[in-house]
Amino acid sequence: MKRILSATLAALGVMLVGCSTTSSSSSLDRGNMFYRNSEYVSAADAFSEAIARNPRSAAAWNNRAAARLRMGEVNNAIADYNKAIELAPNDAEIYYNRGNGLVAAGQYKEAIADYTRAMSLSPNYAKAVYNRGTAYAMLGQRDAAQADWSRAIALEPDPWAKAAMRRSAGLDPTPVVAAGPATGATQPAVAPAPPPGAERATAPPPVIVAAPPTSPPTVTVAPPTAQPQPAASVQALDARALASRAITRELDGDHTGAIQDLKTAAQLEPDASRRASIANLIRLLDTPK
């Protein structure tokens, strides 16, 4: 059974970013280590320390966003990505990473804008193309989704990622199985993933070193304003955390656990529009292509 969001096995992932500023590099290194060990609270604390030491480090903001996303703090993660983009507006990976966060928030139109921006900065960014297709699919725009998936498969140079994309798009008979995130140059990802950045590292999750751009961007994307998550009830926060964990479980190959989390989240979520998004996600994950 091919599932739409299994596409993210090949594409969706948040990468960690390094930093050239020595005053905060040790905190970033510790945060990256915690992140790789799935200790996301400790990772977020270390990245917060890096931010305190160097508030202009796009890498620190980006990495804390990735840790927060893993913790289910979707809106806080998006706020951190907004700051990272303010500091590094020409970094395609951070737009890509924020797009992944927006998908987790159910803000698919805004995610499409971010993936498109990433593609404008890096035209051969296959994973951004693929994830844009996934966002289109979440909106029910199947033709646009298929077009992006086909284009991404043609662009992707990595044989493993290309094969995973083909399986996820329903072009190969082999079922998608969980695997570690593929490594790639200036591109971010979300399986047991690391946060975004600019240059690539050797070990998964890839760690990227992002340097602030030297010139202003030719195109700007305003930070998303739609559907801010209210600091509502504990019930709502639990529902969002479960929905976020469900995405991680699906990417890690635990489909049964993902569906269970989503069904529980749907029962707990007090907001009707978010309940509808969760229900749509359950249908997409359980519908054969």
C-alpha positions as a LaTeX table, in Angstrom:
\begin{tabular}{lrrr}
\hline
Residue & $x$ (\AA) & $y$ (\AA) & $z$ (\AA) \\
\hline
Met1 & 0.00 & 0.00 & 0.00 \\
Lys2 & 1.55 & 3.25 & $-1.12$ \\
Arg3 & 0.92 & 6.16 & 1.22 \\
Ile4 & 1.27 & 9.79 & 0.23 \\
Leu5 & 3.21 & 10.93 & 3.25 \\
Ser6 & 5.69 & 8.10 & 2.89 \\
Ala7 & 7.10 & 10.44 & 0.29 \\
Thr8 & 8.74 & 12.24 & 3.12 \\
Leu9 & 10.99 & 9.23 & 3.69 \\
Ala10 & 12.77 & 10.43 & 0.59 \\
Ala11 & 12.30 & 14.14 & 1.08 \\
Leu12 & 10.88 & 15.51 & 4.29 \\
Gly13 & 13.53 & 16.07 & 6.89 \\
Val14 & 14.90 & 18.71 & 9.13 \\
Met15 & 18.66 & 19.13 & 9.17 \\
Leu16 & 20.92 & 20.42 & 11.88 \\
Val17 & 23.10 & 23.39 & 11.15 \\
Gly18 & 26.54 & 24.13 & 12.44 \\
Cys19 & 27.97 & 27.54 & 13.13 \\
Ser20 & 31.29 & 29.27 & 12.51 \\
Thr21 & 30.99 & 31.48 & 15.60 \\
Thr22 & 33.22 & 29.95 & 18.26 \\
Ser23 & 31.27 & 31.45 & 21.18 \\
Ser24 & 28.22 & 29.36 & 20.35 \\
Ser25 & 29.75 & 26.40 & 18.48 \\
Ser26 & 30.13 & 24.25 & 21.62 \\
Ser27 & 26.45 & 24.72 & 22.44 \\
Leu28 & 25.52 & 23.87 & 18.87 \\
Asp29 & 27.69 & 20.77 & 18.96 \\
Arg30 & 26.07 & 19.63 & 22.19 \\
Gly31 & 22.64 & 20.35 & 20.79 \\
Asn32 & 23.40 & 18.36 & 17.64 \\
Met33 & 24.62 & 15.44 & 19.75 \\
Phe34 & 21.45 & 15.50 & 21.88 \\
Tyr35 & 19.33 & 15.75 & 18.73 \\
Arg36 & 20.96 & 12.71 & 17.15 \\
Asn37 & 20.24 & 10.80 & 20.34 \\
Ser38 & 16.57 & 11.85 & 20.16 \\
Glu39 & 16.98 & 13.91 & 23.36 \\
Tyr40 & 15.01 & 16.82 & 21.96 \\
Val41 & 14.39 & 18.74 & 25.18 \\
Ser42 & 18.11 & 18.76 & 25.99 \\
Ala43 & 18.85 & 19.66 & 22.37 \\
Ala44 & 16.46 & 22.61 & 22.49 \\
Asp45 & 18.06 & 23.81 & 25.73 \\
Ala46 & 21.54 & 23.65 & 24.18 \\
Phe47 & 20.39 & 25.53 & 21.09 \\
Ser48 & 18.74 & 28.14 & 23.32 \\
Glu49 & 22.11 & 28.61 & 24.99 \\
Ala50 & 23.72 & 29.05 & 21.57 \\
Ile51 & 21.10 & 31.69 & 20.72 \\
Ala52 & 21.78 & 33.53 & 23.98 \\
Arg53 & 25.48 & 33.63 & 23.15 \\
Asn54 & 24.95 & 34.63 & 19.53 \\
Pro55 & 21.43 & 35.86 & 18.72 \\
Arg56 & 22.41 & 36.36 & 15.08 \\
Ser57 & 23.23 & 32.70 & 14.50 \\
Ala58 & 20.77 & 31.44 & 11.91 \\
Ala59 & 22.08 & 27.92 & 12.59 \\
Ala60 & 21.11 & 28.08 & 16.27 \\
Trp61 & 17.58 & 29.31 & 15.50 \\
Asn62 & 17.18 & 26.70 & 12.77 \\
Asn63 & 18.36 & 23.85 & 14.96 \\
Arg64 & 16.18 & 24.82 & 17.89 \\
Ala65 & 13.24 & 24.90 & 15.50 \\
Ala66 & 13.99 & 21.32 & 14.48 \\
Ala67 & 14.15 & 20.17 & 18.10 \\
Arg68 & 10.92 & 21.99 & 18.92 \\
Leu69 & 9.20 & 20.41 & 15.94 \\
Arg70 & 10.16 & 16.98 & 17.26 \\
Met71 & 8.74 & 17.94 & 20.65 \\
Gly72 & 5.40 & 18.79 & 19.04 \\
Glu73 & 5.85 & 22.55 & 19.56 \\
Val74 & 4.92 & 23.30 & 15.98 \\
Asn75 & 4.16 & 27.01 & 16.31 \\
Asn76 & 7.28 & 27.67 & 18.36 \\
Ala77 & 9.30 & 25.83 & 15.73 \\
Ile78 & 7.83 & 27.96 & 12.94 \\
Ala79 & 8.61 & 31.13 & 14.95 \\
Asp80 & 12.25 & 30.00 & 15.20 \\
Tyr81 & 12.37 & 29.29 & 11.46 \\
Asn82 & 11.00 & 32.79 & 10.84 \\
Lys83 & 13.92 & 34.22 & 12.81 \\
Ala84 & 16.44 & 32.01 & 11.01 \\
Ile85 & 15.10 & 33.21 & 7.66 \\
Glu86 & 15.28 & 36.83 & 8.82 \\
Leu87 & 18.99 & 36.26 & 9.54 \\
Ala88 & 19.72 & 34.15 & 6.44 \\
Pro89 & 17.12 & 35.11 & 3.82 \\
Asn90 & 18.97 & 33.43 & 0.94 \\
Asp91 & 19.26 & 30.01 & 2.57 \\
Ala92 & 17.11 & 27.60 & 0.56 \\
Glu93 & 17.34 & 24.91 & 3.23 \\
Ile94 & 15.75 & 27.01 & 5.93 \\
Tyr95 & 12.78 & 27.76 & 3.65 \\
Tyr96 & 12.57 & 24.04 & 3.00 \\
Asn97 & 12.69 & 23.28 & 6.71 \\
Arg98 & 10.04 & 25.86 & 7.52 \\
Gly99 & 7.91 & 24.34 & 4.78 \\
Asn100 & 8.16 & 21.00 & 6.58 \\
Gly101 & 7.09 & 22.69 & 9.81 \\
Leu102 & 4.13 & 24.28 & 8.05 \\
Val103 & 3.08 & 20.88 & 6.72 \\
Ala104 & 3.11 & 19.60 & 10.31 \\
Ala105 & 0.93 & 22.59 & 11.25 \\
Gly106 & $-1.53$ & 21.81 & 8.46 \\
Gln107 & $-0.69$ & 25.10 & 6.70 \\
Tyr108 & $-0.24$ & 23.55 & 3.28 \\
Lys109 & $-0.58$ & 26.69 & 1.16 \\
Glu110 & 2.10 & 28.47 & 3.19 \\
Ala111 & 4.30 & 25.37 & 2.96 \\
Ile112 & 3.96 & 25.42 & $-0.84$ \\
Ala113 & 5.13 & 29.05 & $-0.83$ \\
Asp114 & 8.22 & 28.10 & 1.19 \\
Tyr115 & 9.08 & 25.11 & $-1.00$ \\
Thr116 & 8.65 & 27.32 & $-4.07$ \\
Arg117 & 10.99 & 29.91 & $-2.54$ \\
Ala118 & 13.55 & 27.20 & $-1.79$ \\
Met119 & 13.30 & 26.06 & $-5.41$ \\
Ser120 & 13.82 & 29.62 & $-6.67$ \\
Leu121 & 17.04 & 29.82 & $-4.62$ \\
Ser122 & 18.15 & 26.30 & $-5.56$ \\
Pro123 & 16.48 & 25.24 & $-8.86$ \\
Asn124 & 17.60 & 21.61 & $-8.63$ \\
Tyr125 & 16.39 & 21.15 & $-5.06$ \\
Ala126 & 14.65 & 17.83 & $-5.69$ \\
Lys127 & 13.47 & 17.30 & $-2.11$ \\
Ala128 & 11.78 & 20.71 & $-2.03$ \\
Val129 & 10.02 & 19.86 & $-5.29$ \\
Tyr130 & 8.92 & 16.51 & $-3.90$ \\
Asn131 & 7.64 & 17.92 & $-0.62$ \\
Arg132 & 5.76 & 20.62 & $-2.47$ \\
Gly133 & 4.02 & 17.80 & $-4.27$ \\
Thr134 & 3.14 & 16.27 & $-0.91$ \\
Ala135 & 1.67 & 19.59 & 0.24 \\
Tyr136 & $-0.37$ & 19.77 & $-2.97$ \\
Ala137 & $-1.60$ & 16.23 & $-2.28$ \\
Met138 & $-2.69$ & 17.26 & 1.21 \\
Leu139 & $-4.80$ & 19.95 & $-0.43$ \\
Gly140 & $-6.34$ & 17.38 & $-2.76$ \\
Gln141 & $-4.53$ & 18.76 & $-5.85$ \\
Arg142 & $-3.44$ & 15.41 & $-7.22$ \\
Asp143 & $-2.38$ & 16.58 & $-10.69$ \\
Ala144 & $-0.05$ & 19.23 & $-9.24$ \\
Ala145 & 1.27 & 16.68 & $-6.76$ \\
Gln146 & 2.03 & 14.11 & $-9.45$ \\
Ala147 & 3.73 & 16.74 & $-11.61$ \\
Asp148 & 6.03 & 17.77 & $-8.75$ \\
Trp149 & 6.78 & 14.18 & $-7.78$ \\
Ser150 & 7.72 & 13.30 & $-11.36$ \\
Arg151 & 9.92 & 16.39 & $-11.65$ \\
Ala152 & 11.62 & 15.66 & $-8.33$ \\
Ile153 & 12.38 & 12.09 & $-9.37$ \\
Ala154 & 13.98 & 13.38 & $-12.56$ \\
Leu155 & 16.05 & 15.93 & $-10.61$ \\
Glu156 & 17.19 & 13.75 & $-7.69$ \\
Pro157 & 20.81 & 12.61 & $-8.22$ \\
Asp158 & 20.97 & 10.25 & $-5.25$ \\
Pro159 & 19.93 & 6.71 & $-6.32$ \\
Trp160 & 18.56 & 5.80 & $-2.86$ \\
Ala161 & 16.46 & 8.96 & $-2.60$ \\
Lys162 & 15.29 & 8.57 & $-6.21$ \\
Ala163 & 14.18 & 4.98 & $-5.58$ \\
Ala164 & 12.36 & 5.99 & $-2.38$ \\
Met165 & 10.61 & 8.80 & $-4.25$ \\
Arg166 & 9.52 & 6.43 & $-7.01$ \\
Arg167 & 8.10 & 3.93 & $-4.50$ \\
Ser168 & 6.31 & 6.67 & $-2.58$ \\
Ala169 & 4.82 & 8.07 & $-5.77$ \\
Gly170 & 3.49 & 4.60 & $-6.61$ \\
Leu171 & 5.78 & 4.11 & $-9.60$ \\
Asp172 & 7.51 & 0.99 & $-8.25$ \\
Pro173 & 5.84 & $-2.14$ & $-6.88$ \\
Thr174 & 8.22 & $-2.43$ & $-3.91$ \\
Pro175 & 6.56 & $-1.20$ & $-0.70$ \\
Val176 & 8.21 & 1.64 & 1.14 \\
Val177 & 10.15 & 0.53 & 4.20 \\
Ala178 & 11.53 & 2.70 & 6.94 \\
Ala179 & 15.12 & 3.76 & 6.54 \\
Gly180 & 17.45 & 6.42 & 7.80 \\
Pro181 & 17.34 & 9.83 & 6.12 \\
Ala182 & 19.38 & 10.16 & 2.97 \\
Thr183 & 22.30 & 12.54 & 3.08 \\
Gly184 & 22.54 & 15.41 & 0.63 \\
Ala185 & 24.28 & 18.66 & $-0.05$ \\
Thr186 & 22.56 & 21.89 & 0.78 \\
Gln187 & 19.22 & 20.29 & 1.53 \\
Pro188 & 17.18 & 19.62 & 4.72 \\
Ala189 & 15.06 & 16.51 & 5.63 \\
Val190 & 12.42 & 14.88 & 8.65 \\
Ala191 & 12.72 & 11.06 & 9.46 \\
Pro192 & 14.43 & 10.56 & 12.77 \\
Ala193 & 15.71 & 13.88 & 11.39 \\
Pro194 & 18.12 & 16.67 & 12.23 \\
Pro195 & 17.48 & 20.45 & 11.79 \\
Pro196 & 18.22 & 22.54 & 8.58 \\
Gly197 & 21.28 & 24.42 & 7.44 \\
Ala198 & 23.52 & 25.37 & 4.58 \\
Glu199 & 26.37 & 22.95 & 4.04 \\
Arg200 & 26.22 & 19.28 & 4.37 \\
Ala201 & 27.69 & 16.94 & 6.88 \\
Thr202 & 28.73 & 13.33 & 6.63 \\
Ala203 & 26.70 & 11.59 & 9.33 \\
Pro204 & 22.92 & 11.26 & 9.44 \\
Pro205 & 21.13 & 13.33 & 10.43 \\
Pro206 & 23.17 & 15.68 & 8.26 \\
Val207 & 24.57 & 18.73 & 10.00 \\
Ile208 & 24.72 & 21.86 & 7.91 \\
Val209 & 26.80 & 24.94 & 8.39 \\
Ala210 & 24.87 & 28.04 & 7.42 \\
Ala211 & 26.54 & 31.37 & 6.87 \\
Pro212 & 24.54 & 34.63 & 6.80 \\
Pro213 & 24.07 & 35.87 & 3.23 \\
Thr214 & 26.08 & 38.85 & 2.05 \\
Ser215 & 23.41 & 40.40 & $-0.15$ \\
Pro216 & 19.66 & 40.95 & 0.25 \\
Pro217 & 17.31 & 38.44 & $-1.38$ \\
Thr218 & 15.67 & 39.31 & $-4.64$ \\
Val219 & 12.41 & 37.71 & $-3.53$ \\
Thr220 & 10.94 & 37.73 & $-0.06$ \\
Val221 & 8.38 & 35.49 & 1.56 \\
Ala222 & 6.47 & 36.96 & 4.48 \\
Pro223 & 6.35 & 34.83 & 7.62 \\
Pro224 & 3.14 & 32.79 & 7.69 \\
Thr225 & 0.31 & 34.31 & 9.63 \\
Ala226 & $-2.48$ & 31.80 & 9.04 \\
Gln227 & $-3.77$ & 29.54 & 11.77 \\
Pro228 & $-1.58$ & 30.58 & 14.70 \\
Gln229 & $-1.84$ & 27.88 & 17.32 \\
Pro230 & $-3.54$ & 29.34 & 20.37 \\
Ala231 & $-2.03$ & 28.54 & 23.73 \\
Ala232 & $-5.40$ & 27.00 & 24.34 \\
Ser233 & $-6.18$ & 24.04 & 26.50 \\
Val234 & $-3.81$ & 21.32 & 27.59 \\
Gln235 & $-6.10$ & 19.07 & 25.56 \\
Ala236 & $-5.31$ & 21.01 & 22.38 \\
Leu237 & $-1.60$ & 20.96 & 23.08 \\
Asp238 & $-1.74$ & 17.20 & 23.65 \\
Ala239 & $-3.59$ & 16.75 & 20.36 \\
Arg240 & $-0.96$ & 18.74 & 18.46 \\
Ala241 & 1.89 & 16.88 & 20.10 \\
Leu242 & 0.27 & 13.58 & 19.14 \\
Ala243 & $-0.28$ & 14.72 & 15.55 \\
Ser244 & 3.35 & 15.78 & 15.31 \\
Arg245 & 4.52 & 12.48 & 16.79 \\
Ala246 & 2.32 & 10.64 & 14.31 \\
Ile247 & 4.25 & 12.19 & 11.41 \\
Thr248 & 7.53 & 11.09 & 12.99 \\
Arg249 & 6.18 & 7.57 & 13.51 \\
Glu250 & 5.01 & 7.30 & 9.91 \\
Leu251 & 8.40 & 8.44 & 8.66 \\
Asp252 & 10.11 & 5.92 & 10.93 \\
Gly253 & 7.98 & 3.08 & 9.55 \\
Asp254 & 5.55 & 2.74 & 12.46 \\
His255 & 2.34 & 3.16 & 10.46 \\
Thr256 & 0.12 & 1.53 & 13.08 \\
Gly257 & 1.46 & 3.82 & 15.80 \\
Ala258 & 1.03 & 6.85 & 13.55 \\
Ile259 & $-2.63$ & 6.06 & 12.89 \\
Gln260 & $-3.26$ & 5.45 & 16.59 \\
Asp261 & $-1.73$ & 8.83 & 17.47 \\
Leu262 & $-3.78$ & 10.59 & 14.81 \\
Lys263 & $-7.04$ & 9.01 & 15.92 \\
Thr264 & $-6.35$ & 9.99 & 19.53 \\
Ala265 & $-5.39$ & 13.50 & 18.42 \\
Ala266 & $-8.66$ & 13.80 & 16.50 \\
Gln267 & $-10.61$ & 12.90 & 19.64 \\
Leu268 & $-8.71$ & 15.41 & 21.79 \\
Glu269 & $-8.51$ & 18.32 & 19.31 \\
Pro270 & $-11.16$ & 20.96 & 20.19 \\
Asp271 & $-10.70$ & 23.00 & 16.99 \\
Ala272 & $-12.97$ & 21.84 & 14.16 \\
Ser273 & $-10.64$ & 22.90 & 11.33 \\
Arg274 & $-7.69$ & 21.07 & 12.85 \\
Arg275 & $-9.85$ & 17.99 & 13.45 \\
Ala276 & $-10.72$ & 18.06 & 9.75 \\
Ser277 & $-7.01$ & 18.29 & 8.84 \\
Ile278 & $-6.22$ & 15.32 & 11.08 \\
Ala279 & $-9.07$ & 13.32 & 9.54 \\
Asn280 & $-7.77$ & 14.16 & 6.07 \\
Leu281 & $-4.29$ & 13.02 & 7.08 \\
Ile282 & $-5.66$ & 9.70 & 8.36 \\
Arg283 & $-7.44$ & 9.15 & 5.03 \\
Leu284 & $-4.31$ & 9.98 & 3.05 \\
Leu285 & $-2.13$ & 7.63 & 5.08 \\
Asp286 & $-4.61$ & 4.76 & 4.79 \\
Thr287 & $-5.71$ & 5.20 & 1.18 \\
Pro288 & $-3.96$ & 3.02 & $-1.43$ \\
Lys289 & $-2.64$ & 4.94 & $-4.39$ \\
\hline
\end{tabular}
